[in-house]
Amino acid sequence: MKNSFLNNPDGKNTVIKQKILSLCINEGKYSIAELSKETGTSIPTVTKLVSELIEEGYIEDLGKIGTSGGRKPSIYGLRASAGYFVGTDVGRNTVSLAVSDFKGSIIDYQDDIPFTLESTEQSMDELCRLLRKYIRKLGIGEDSVLAYGVNLTGRINHITGYSFSYFMGEDKPLATMLEGRLNAPVYIENDSRAMAYGEYICGVAGNEKDMLFINVSWGLGMGMVLDGKLHYGKSGFSGEIGHFPLLDNDIICQCGKIGCLETGASGLALHRLLMDKLREGKASILSGKFASGEEITLDDILDALTEEDVLTIETLEEIGSTLGRAIAGLINIFNPELVVVGGRLSVAEEYLMLPIKSAINKHSLNLVSKDTVIKFSKLGKKAGPIGACMLSRSHILGLL
């Protein structure tokens, strides 16, 4: 598969082949006559290209379909085992992985695999070893992997393959460095944007063409689907909602600026606010752990939430109210059909949704917001790696 037209484009026929594959992705199956009509290509040419795609192993003859009369035509569709796409969502201390087949079905998912992300060549080598071990465990040969998708936080240029947050030691794009180790195309992406794409393709999105995905994790990010396409901006850095200068709190953000939204609406903010309250002596399930000097993690806080800890609920409501105010502004600007709230804090569900909706009702223009639906992520923790799978597949098939 590695020497196929997908990795070695050769002009007009490649474009038509990619269009045939994309049609099969969207609708499932087509006859030669239908493919000819949809691609604007002659039946002899389509017949030839379909035969090549069958020979290359990408599509298969699904048999004949019945008609009202006359000869029954054969129909063709994607061959699931034609190749695989591996999605990797790299967190601060773990990675989550997913694999999709050629049809786009997710065949495996693993989360919270220990991994330390550092801006070193050793860290990158370890990530590649982890990926190779993962696909071997699934019985997938390295030559069957058509592409890898790798999500990272921070600024990513998906076109050049550069990460401006990690692995900056060599004068090579991170994607190129990973490709040399994995012997397959690698597409790197900002984690929030990949989550947005995963949710758009496989999650709660239906027929909406405009969707905003808010990633509320330790930090705060956003992915945008506008008019059915991922929005990147001029340099590929769009969606930095966490660094919108909304707050007048004099708190220095991780980016070095003051008053960023992330300082008041993120897992980091939730942790800081709760710790401040515990220092003030306010009662919580976590008070004993705090008094003993033990570290309190974000997971501890979310666990306290599930036990209906009042102080944690109150603190989360502050986060939700601040976030809802920002979402109200986004709704006023973009007038989206759908806003999806995902990331680690989305497990808080109604504890987070109620203050968000209350702030939206207070701060958004009713005429603009009345047609916007607010939902939680359907994919949850899976959104990142699934989005990486779908993005790498779409890149390879020329759908982006």
ABEGO torsion letter per residue (X at the ends): XAABAAABBAEAAAAAAAAAAAAAAAAGBBBAAAAAAAAGBBAAAAAAAAAAAAAAGABBBAEBBBBAEEBBBBBBBBBAAAEBBBBBBBBAABBBBBBBBAAGBBABBBBGBBBBBBBBAAAAAAAAAAAAAAAAAAGBBAAABABBBBBBBEBBBAAAGBBAABGAABBBBAAAAAAAAAGBBBBBBBAAAAAAAAAAAABABBABABBBBBBBBABBBBBBBBGGBBBAEAAGABGBAAABBABBAGBBBAAGBBGBAAAABBAAAAAAAAAAAAAAGBBBAAAAAAAAGBBBBAAAAAAAAAAGBAAAAAAAAAAAAAAAAAAAAAAAAAGBABBBBBEAAAAAEAAAAAAAAAAAAAABBAAAAAABBBBBBAAEAAAAAAAAAAAAAAAAAGAX
